[in-house]
């Protein structure tokens, strides 16, 4: 089945027929080359699709990266003099079809007979993810009861948002839609800390998330809906993709800053004509383009202007709009079709939060961790199963421990903990300073306090740990309230040889149902861009249509009601009539199966 799209050159499919076929070489691909601005997951994925499905020779593909390392936001490394650090972590669900598609073609670094997808599948097959404690309070005591604890009225609020037309939610905030009761519920604590939503973020994005992941609602209280890589995202995702691309002859040009792209724009045609770039010494590295030179632009970045601290130094908050933001602003001046970057990057007070990678160097702290997780943090298996939120933390602090060693070279006794706080502008509960003003050691002490370490032991145990705080001014910029047109289409109207990639591009599928702040969104924009610009004779998989499946809708409603039968808005007489009408039918069986009647 082919589905309608905004762009007639793009086809969507909801089956395997179009996806499993090997693409034929597009006409004229031998004359084309490609330049990819940035080396985040979107650019890496686009290049992989260029090679596999568009049959472009790797030596005609060039990456322009302002840093000295690939990966974009998918980082994870050991920083000399500081320690282990990852700005964030990536979790996936069962239906990230665009990523699964390309990961199935990338050889694993550990076992070349397996793919990255094979590794990922069997890691989670052999060690399924779930949490033994999702929320704590009172210094390490379990708070959550495995339920959302919503009233029927609050469940209806969520259902109403799911059914609201997208256009009615443009430029609206979540707090404009949800009641105070819902915004102070256990559901909202579970939701906002898992996805990093703030009350002032986009109601439209909230609606898209609810619909996109409705098949996972029942697995949100214990995080059994999630899957994680075996190692940190850089080693498990970025490195095998980079090796695949290098093995095919792709060129990676580091320390190259792109500041603008020139275009020839007419009424019905837009052509990228020049990439304006410089190296780290300010030398001109600009590139003239023809219509056969394809340009893939990652406009905007969640982790642009990240700053790092250490045990003795805070990470600084900056509102500078450099790198991807500077480039996008320059590009956006040339056409209304190129989006409005200022919508997303103009208020860092509403788009920042801070993370901190704490490394425990002996077993002093892990014994307190095990009291909460009911699992040893050693041994390479699931530990927290996702984040643990300290609900009474003034920073709204959460922390997680992935399978250890999280980094292949990590010492056996080390345990790496990822800590983050949504509210960086308020004082802590043990450390009476704003999170953004705290050193790594101070953030460690605040975490130990909420972990349940006795106050008289905190200072001593903090010395057994090292920490690297990271301030990210734009980490939730993609969630800022927006309207359609604020993000450019992946391939804008009339676009001939360029596309936008990543979290700040608008996918071409109609309706646009995928969600930002996911690796899948980057993968989808990459797949769409390559298929449209190169004329690949394959279809892009539509976003998993669980919102249109009665089974998932019924299951989601019951899950939000914690298994209780929903209060149907029918009189006793009406209920009797409905019961008589459906008696002995499949409808009756389905409603009974999902505990509706």
N, C-alpha and C positions, 0 to 999 in steps of 0.2 A: 504494500500500500504506500503510495507516495502522498505526501502531505503538502499543504499550501505553505509557501514562505513569502517573505517580503521581497526576496530577490529571486527572480525567475531562473537564475543560473544555479541556484542551490536546491538540491533535492533532500528530503528527509524520509527516513524509513523507520518503521517500528518493528521490523523483523530482521532476520539474518540473511535473506536472499541477496540484498544489495551490499551487505557488509562483508560477507565471506568470500565474495568473488575477488580474484586478483585483478587490479586495475590495469587496463591497457595504457600504453604510453601515450600521453596527450600529444596532439599534433603541434609541432613547433617547439617542443620542450627543449630540444637540443640548442636552440638559439637563446634560451633564457638563462639568467643567473639570478641569484637571490642575496639580499643583504638583510640581516636580522639585527635590529637595534635592541640590545640587551640579551642576556643569556639566562633569563628566568625559565620556569617550566613551560610557559607559553611559547617562547622562541625555540627552545630545545625540541618541543613536541612538533612545532611547525616544520622544523628542518627534517625531523624523522619522517613526517608525512611527505615532504618534498621528495625524499629519497625513495621511500617505499612505494607510494601511490602515484606520485607525479613523475617518477623515474628520472629525476634530475641528478646529474652527476655531482657527487659530493664536493669536488674541487671547484664547483661553481657557486658554492654556498659559503658566505662569509658572515661571521658574527662580529658586531662592534660592541664592546663591553667597556663601561667606564671603570670597573674594578679590575683587580688583577686575578680574579677567580670567577668561575662560572657558577650559576645556580640561583641568582637573584635572591628571593626570600627563602628559598629552600637551603638554608645554611646549617652548619653544624661543624664545629671544629675545636681544636685546642689552640688557644691564643697564648703564645709565649708571654710570660710574666703575669698572665691573668688567670688562665685555666680554661676548662671546657665552657663552651657557650653555644646556645641556639636561641635565636630571637623568638622562635615559635615552633610549634609542632603541627604536623598535618595528619588529620584523621579522615577516613573515607567510610562510605557505606557500601551497600551491595550493588548500587547502580550508578557507576561512573563509566558509562559505556565508551566514551571517547578515549579516556585514558587506558581502559582495559584493552581497547583495540590496538593501540600502538605499543603498550607494554608487552603484549603477547609476541611482538616481533623483536624486542630488544633482548639480547643474550644476558643472562645473569653473569655477574663477575665471579661468583663463587663456583658456579657449575654451568659451563657454557652449553650443556645439553638442556638446560632449563632456561626459561625466559624470566624477565623481571616479574611478569604476572604470575608465573608458576611459583616463584619464590614467595611472592606476596600471599598467594592463595594458600600454600601449604603452611606458611608461618602461622596464619590465622586458623587454618583447619586443625592443625595439631595443638594449638594453644589458643582456644577461643577467648575472646575478650569479654570480660564483665567485671563490674565493680562490687566490692563487698561493703563499701561505705562511700556514699556520694557527697554527703554534707556532714560537717562537724560543727559543734559549738562548745562553749565552756572549756576551752583548751583541750581539744582532742576527743571529746565525747561525741558519739554518733548522734546526729540530729535527724537524718532522714529516715523514713519508714518504708521506702520503696514505693511511695505513692506521690501523686501530684497534689492531692488534697484540695481540689477545686470544687466550688459550689456548682450546681447545675446552671445558675445564671452566668457564671464565669465561663463554663464550657460553651454556653451559647454565644458569648462574646467572641470566643476564638472561632467558632463555626461561622459567625457572621462575617468576621474578617476574611476567612477563607473564601467566602462567596462574593465579596465586594469587588466591583469592577476596578481594574488597575487604574484607570483614568481618575477615579474618585480618590485615589490615595496619593496622587502626585503631590510632592512637597509637604506631605503630612508626616508628623512624628508619631511614634508608637503611643506616647503619652496623650496624644490627641484622640486616640481610638479606644484604648483600654482604660478601664476604671482603676481607681486607686487600689481597690481590693485585689484586683488581678495583678497589679504591679507590685503588690506586697505579698504575693502568694508563693508557696513552695514551688509551684510550676515555674514561675518567673525566675526564681533563683536558679533552678535547674537549667532553664533555657538560656538565660542571659549569660551565665558563666561558661556554658559549653560553647555557645556561638559568639560570645563577646558583644552582644547587643546592649546598648544603653537605652534608657527611656526616651531620649531625644533623637534616636536614630529613626531611619525610614520605616514607616508603616507599610509601604509597598514592599520593601525587602523582607519584612517580617511575614507578610502574606505569602510571598514567593517561597520562603523557607518552609512555612507550614504546609503548603501544597506540595512542594518538591519532596519533602521527607515524611509525608503522611504514612508511608509504609513502615516507618521506623518509630512511630510514636510509642508503641509498646516497649521499645528497647531503650528509651531515653532515661528512665529512672535508674537503671542499673548499667547503662552504657553498653549493653550487649549488642546494640546496633552498630557499634564502631569496629573498625579494623585499623591496625597499625603496622608499619614496617618493622622488620627485625632490628635494623640499626637506625641510626639517625637518618633523616631524610636526604642529607647530602650523599652519604655513602650508599643508601639503598635505592635512591631514585636518580640523583644528578649524575653521579660517577658512571653508572652503566650507560646512560644516555649519551654522555659526552664521549665515552670510549667508542660507542657505536658510530657516532658522527665523525670522530677523528679517524676511525678505521676506514671510513668511506671518503676520506680526504677533505672534510670540511675544515675551513680556516677559522681560528679564533684569534681575533685582534683585540688584546686587552689594553687597559689604560687609554681607551679611546672614548672621548666624551662627545656625544652627538647633541648639538644645541638647537638644531632646526632642520626642517626639510622644506625645500622649495617645490612649488607646484605650478603647472600650467593649467589654469582653470577656465573653462568655457561653460556655456549653458548646459551642455549635455555630456561633458567629458572632463575628467580630472586626471592629470598625469603627474606623478612625482618626477622632478627633473634634477634634483641635486640633494645629496645628504651633506649637511654642513657639520663638520666635526673637527676636533683637535686632539692631539695627544696630551699627556700629562705635563709636558713642557710648553704647551701653548702653540706647538707647530700645527699648521693647517693640514688636516687629513680628509678634506672634503672629497666627495665622489660625485662626478657627473653621471646622470642616469639617462637611459633610453627607455622606450616602452617595453623592451624586453628585460629590463632590470627590475625585478620584483623587490619591493621594500616592505618589511614586516615591522611595524612600529609598536613597541610596548609603551603605551602612553600612560603615565602615572605609575606610582609604586607605593604599596603599603609600607614598605620598609625604607623608603628614601629618607636620608638624614638621620638614620639611626645613630645613636651615640652610645659608647660603651664606658662603663666605669670599672672599678675593681674593688677589692676588699676595703680599700681606704679612700676611694674616690667615687662620688655619685656620677651617674650618667646625666648629661645635661639635656634639657628640653629646648629645642630650637624650632622656630617657625619659618626658617629659610625654605624657599621653594626652588631648590636646585635640581640638577639631574633630570629625571623623567618629567618632573613638574615644569621646570623651566622650558624644556623642549616642547611639551604639550601646549604650554601657553603661547609659545611662538607659532606653533602650527595652527592653533585654534584661531588666531587672528586672521587667517587667510580664507576661512569659510565657516559659515554657520553649521555646516554638516560635520565639522571636526570637533564638536562638543564644547563643553564649558568647564574647563578644569577648576575654575575658582569655586564652583559649587562644592567640590570635594576637598580642596586643600586650603581653604581660607580661615578655618577655625580649629587650630590644633587643640584648644581646650576641650573640644568635643570629639576629637578623633584620636587622641593619644591614650595609650596605656603603657605600662612598664613591665618587663619580665626580668627574671634573674635566674641564672643557672647556678645552683648551689651544688657543689660536689662534696660529699661526705667521705672522708679519707680513712675512717675506721668504723668499727661497729657501735660506737657510742650513740650516735643518733639513729641508725637503722632499727635499733630495738624499740624505739618509740614509734617509728614508722610502721613496724609490724603489728603493733597493738591496734592500729587503725585499719590497715589493709588486710590483716589476717593472712598475710603471705610474706615470705622472706623476700627482701629486695635483691637477693643474690640468686644466681642460677639460670638466668636467661629466659625466664618465663614472665607472664603477665604479673605486674605488681599492683598498681592502683587500678588498672583497667580504664584509665581516663582521669580527668581531674577530680580532686577532692576539694570542695569549697568550704571555707570557714565562714559560715553565714553571719557570725557576729563580728567579723573583722571589719574595721572601719575602712580599710582599703578594698574590701570585698576580695580578699586574697584567695586564690586557688593554687593547687600544686599537683603535679603528676610525676610519676616515675615510669618510664617505658622499660621495655625489656633490657636488662643489664647483661654485659656491657653494651651500653648504648652506642659507644664508639668502638670500632674494631681493636684499636690499640689501647683501650682503657684498662688501667691496672685492675686486677681481680678484686681488690678490697674496696675500690671506689664505687660509690653510688651517686649517679647524676640525677638531680631533682630539678624540674622546671617549675618555677614559681611565677605567678603573675598577679597583678592587682588592677582592677578596673578603675579605681578611684585614686589617682596619684596626687590629688590636691588637698588631701585631708590628713590629719595626724594619725599615726598608728596607735595601737592599744597598749603596747609595751614600749616601743620607741616613739617618743612624743615629737615626731617630725613627719612632715609630708613624705610620702614614699619617694617622690621625685627628688627630694633633698637628701635621701639616705645613701650611705655607702653600701657596698655589698655585704659587709659584716653586719651592718645595722638591719638590713633586710633579712639576713639569715637569722638574727636574733628575734625579729618579729615573727618569722615563720616558726622558729622553735617554740615560741610562746604559744602560738595557736596549735602547734603539734602536741602540746601537753607536757613539754619539758618543765620540770619545777623551776620556778623563777631563780632560785639560788644556784641552779646548775647551768643556766642559759649562757652566761659569759664563758664558762669553761668549755662547754660543748661547741660553742660557736668557733672556738679556736681549732677544733678538729675538722672544720669545713673551710672551703674557699668559695668565693662567689663572684660572678660577673653580671652586674645589672646592665640592662639595655633599655634605653628610652626610645620609643618609636612614636614620633609625632603624628604619623599618618596611618597608623595600623588599622583603624576602622574608618578611614576616609571613604571607603567604598560603600559604607552604610549611611552616609549622610543623606538627609531627605533630598529627593531629586524628582525631576519630571522627565518625560521622554524627550530625547534630543540633547540632554545634558551629557550623555555618553555617545560618541560617534558609533555608527554601525561598523561592524567588522570590515566590510567593504562598503564605503559610502556611495551614495547615488552617483553614478557616472565614473566611479573609480576604475582605473584601467590597470595600474601596476603597483598598487599599494593596499595595505590592509592594517587595521589596528588590532592589537592582541591584548589579552589579559583582562584584569579585573575592571577596567574602566572603558571597555568596548561593549557595544550592544550586540548581542547575538542576533542572527538573521531569522531564526525560526519564529514562526507565527502560530500561537502567541509566544513571546519570549518567556520561557518558564524556568530557565536554569538560574542558579543562585551564585552570586559572587562570594568571595572568601572561601573558595574551594579550588583545589587543584583541577577538578573536572571542568570548571568554568574556563580556566586557562586552556585546557586541552580542547574544549569545544571551539573556542574562538580560533585556535590554531588549525583545527581540522576544517572548519568552515572557510577560513582564509585561503588555505592551500587548494581546496577543492574548487572554489569559485575562481580564483586567479589563474589556476592552471587548467581548468576544464576537466578535472578528474571525473571519470564516468562511474562514480559511486555515490551513494547517498550517505548523508550524515545521520546517525541514529537520533531520533527525537528524544527529548527528555523523558525519562521513565514516567509513564502515564498513570501512576498510582492514584492521582487525584480523580481520575475518571473511572476507577474500579470500585464498584459498590462494596466489595469485600474489604478493601483497605479503608474506605470511608466509615463503614460500620465498626471495623476493628479500632480505628483511630478514635471514634466517639466513645466507645466503651473504655478504651485505654485511658483517655482523658478523665473519664468518670471513675477510674480505679476499679474497673470491673463491675461496677453497679449498673443495674438497668437504668437507662435514661428516663427522665420524666417526660413522657410524650404529651404534647399539648392537645389532648383529646379528652372529651367527657367519657364517663363510663359507658354511655349508650353508643358513642362513636367507636370506642374500643371494641365493644361487642360486635358491631357491624363489620369492622375491619377484620376481626378474628374470624368471623363467619365467612367473609369474602375470600380469605387466603387459606382457609383450612384445607389441608390435604394437598397443598401446592408446594413447589420448590421455594417459593417466597417465604412460606411459613418455616420451612426447614432452615433457610438461610438466616432468618431473624432469630430463630432459636439458637442456632450455632454461635451467633455472635452476641447472645445474651441481651437482645433487644426486647424480646417477649419471653 
